[in-house]
Amino acid sequence: MDALARLLDTEAIKLVKARYCRLLDTKDWDGLAALFTDDAVMDVEQDTGNPPMTGVAAIIDQIRFAVDHAATSHQVHSPEITLTDADAATGLWAMQDRVVWQPGTSPVPGVGSITGYGQYHERYRREGGDWKIAALKLTRFHVDMHAD
């Protein structure tokens, strides 16, 4: 793979992650679902205590459960993207999120909002010419919890 192809693929993957943040925060569930491979795996065990889930439907259900009744802002920074072959890549992103639940809808009793800091660890796969998220793991370094 030449340098230009690597650069174009890296930029395409950055756009996927930018869309992930925008579509999640605007609650565009169909648009968000389209960013994942059919067999994608999401691991948010650190947040939920639940084991990783497989498949777009399970992933979108989990995300909706967590934030459907919340105003959110997800920001990612400092991408470290490695192309592992012509149709596969890994990525590590610094992240910060802010989640403010509507009164009475927080999944954590007594907590009305959080501000989290951590990383997204991801794998990407090119399918039909488009880069998609094949695996996503969220790890957190710290979470500020704010009372209702």
C-alpha positions as CSV (number, residue, x, y, z in Angstrom):
1,M,0.0,0.0,0.0
2,D,1.5,3.3,-1.0
3,A,1.6,6.4,1.2
4,L,-1.3,8.2,-0.5
5,A,-3.6,5.1,-0.1
6,R,-2.6,4.9,3.6
7,L,-3.3,8.6,4.1
8,L,-6.7,8.4,2.4
9,D,-7.7,5.3,4.3
10,T,-6.6,6.9,7.6
11,E,-8.7,10.0,6.9
12,A,-11.7,7.8,5.9
13,I,-11.5,6.0,9.3
14,K,-11.3,9.4,11.1
15,L,-14.6,10.4,9.3
16,V,-16.2,7.2,10.5
17,K,-15.3,8.1,14.1
18,A,-16.5,11.7,13.7
19,R,-19.8,10.4,12.4
20,Y,-20.0,8.0,15.3
21,C,-19.9,10.9,17.8
22,R,-22.3,13.1,15.8
23,L,-24.9,10.4,15.2
24,L,-24.7,9.1,18.8
25,D,-25.2,12.6,20.1
26,T,-28.1,13.4,17.7
27,K,-29.7,10.1,18.4
28,D,-29.7,9.0,14.7
29,W,-29.8,5.3,15.5
30,D,-30.1,4.1,11.9
31,G,-27.2,6.3,10.8
32,L,-25.2,5.0,13.8
33,A,-26.0,1.4,13.0
34,A,-24.7,1.8,9.5
35,L,-21.2,2.6,10.8
36,F,-20.8,-1.0,12.2
37,T,-20.1,-4.3,10.5
38,D,-23.0,-6.8,11.0
39,D,-20.8,-8.9,13.3
40,A,-19.4,-6.0,15.3
41,V,-18.5,-6.4,18.9
42,M,-18.9,-3.7,21.6
43,D,-17.3,-4.0,25.0
44,V,-18.5,-1.5,27.6
45,E,-18.1,-4.0,30.5
46,Q,-16.2,-1.4,32.6
47,D,-19.3,0.8,32.5
48,T,-22.1,-1.8,32.6
49,G,-20.6,-4.9,34.2
50,N,-22.1,-6.8,31.2
51,P,-20.0,-8.9,28.9
52,P,-19.2,-7.7,25.3
53,M,-22.1,-7.9,22.9
54,T,-22.1,-8.9,19.2
55,G,-24.2,-7.6,16.4
56,V,-25.6,-4.2,15.4
57,A,-29.0,-4.7,17.0
58,A,-27.5,-5.5,20.4
59,I,-25.0,-2.6,20.2
60,I,-27.7,0.0,19.3
61,D,-30.0,-1.4,22.0
62,Q,-27.2,-0.9,24.6
63,I,-26.4,2.6,23.4
64,R,-30.0,3.6,23.4
65,F,-30.5,2.2,26.9
66,A,-27.6,4.3,28.2
67,V,-28.3,7.6,26.5
68,D,-31.8,7.7,24.8
69,H,-33.1,10.0,27.6
70,A,-29.9,12.1,27.9
71,A,-28.3,15.1,26.3
72,T,-24.8,13.9,25.3
73,S,-21.6,15.2,23.9
74,H,-18.9,12.8,22.8
75,Q,-15.5,14.1,21.8
76,V,-12.5,12.1,20.5
77,H,-9.0,13.3,20.1
78,S,-5.5,12.2,19.2
79,P,-6.2,9.3,16.9
80,E,-3.6,6.5,16.6
81,I,-4.7,4.6,13.5
82,T,-2.7,1.6,12.2
83,L,-3.6,0.0,8.9
84,T,-3.0,-3.7,9.4
85,D,-3.7,-4.7,5.8
86,A,-5.6,-3.3,2.8
87,D,-9.0,-3.8,4.4
88,A,-8.3,-3.8,8.2
89,A,-7.1,-1.3,10.7
90,T,-6.9,-0.6,14.5
91,G,-7.5,2.7,16.2
92,L,-7.0,4.2,19.6
93,W,-8.7,7.5,20.5
94,A,-8.6,9.7,23.6
95,M,-12.2,10.5,24.5
96,Q,-14.3,12.6,26.8
97,D,-18.1,12.4,27.1
98,R,-20.7,14.3,29.0
99,V,-24.1,12.6,29.6
100,V,-26.9,14.5,31.3
101,W,-30.0,12.4,31.9
102,Q,-33.5,13.7,32.0
103,P,-34.9,13.6,35.6
104,G,-35.6,10.1,36.7
105,T,-34.0,8.3,33.7
106,S,-30.5,7.8,34.8
107,P,-29.4,4.1,34.9
108,V,-27.3,5.0,38.0
109,P,-29.5,5.8,41.1
110,G,-28.8,9.3,42.5
111,V,-26.6,10.3,39.5
112,G,-28.0,12.9,37.1
113,S,-25.0,13.3,34.9
114,I,-21.5,12.2,34.3
115,T,-18.3,13.5,32.6
116,G,-16.0,10.7,31.6
117,Y,-12.4,10.5,30.4
118,G,-10.8,7.5,28.7
119,Q,-10.1,5.8,25.4
120,Y,-11.9,4.0,22.6
121,H,-9.9,0.9,21.4
122,E,-11.3,-0.1,17.9
123,R,-10.9,-2.3,15.0
124,Y,-12.1,-1.4,11.5
125,R,-12.9,-3.4,8.4
126,R,-13.5,-2.2,4.9
127,E,-16.7,-3.6,3.5
128,G,-18.1,-2.8,0.1
129,G,-15.6,0.0,-0.2
130,D,-16.6,1.7,3.1
131,W,-14.7,1.5,6.4
132,K,-16.8,0.3,9.3
133,I,-16.3,-0.3,13.0
134,A,-15.8,-4.0,13.6
135,A,-15.0,-3.8,17.3
136,L,-15.2,-1.1,19.9
137,K,-14.0,-1.2,23.5
138,L,-14.5,1.7,25.9
139,T,-12.1,2.1,28.8
140,R,-12.3,4.9,31.3
141,F,-9.6,6.5,33.4
142,H,-12.0,8.6,35.4
143,V,-15.6,9.4,35.7
144,D,-17.0,12.5,37.5
145,M,-20.5,11.7,38.7
146,H,-22.9,14.5,39.5
147,A,-26.0,14.1,41.7
148,D,-29.5,14.6,40.4
